[in-house]
């Protein structure tokens, strides 16, 4: 799958990129919301991994912007600053999963598998 990681933590992006590329995914990344929104339009990812704390915009605002367009990507929130309220609100906005940092790579792999299965069923 084509995956876009929008996260400003370089170490997280490197770990996720290395792991996901080994799993056979095509990875793109952005370290700001603005860059992420632009790359979303250019590459049309199947999955977006979105951090809530970005230097130029709150992740929930990015989610709202993504939802304004015809979003075909599945979306997962990855954050170290999430609250139960934020998790609930993001799920109501169509997010597939809300993953707390540090990220359990086995859970991420499982969720990506579920997303892939759901896409194949469409």
Buried (B, 14 or more C-beta within 10 A) or exposed (E): BBBBBBBBBEEBBEBBBEBBEEBEBEBBBBBBBEBBBEBBEEBEBBBBBBBBBBEEBEBBEBBEBBEEEEBEBBBBBBBEEBEEEBBEBBEEBEBBBBBBBEBEEEEBEEBBEEBBEEEEEE
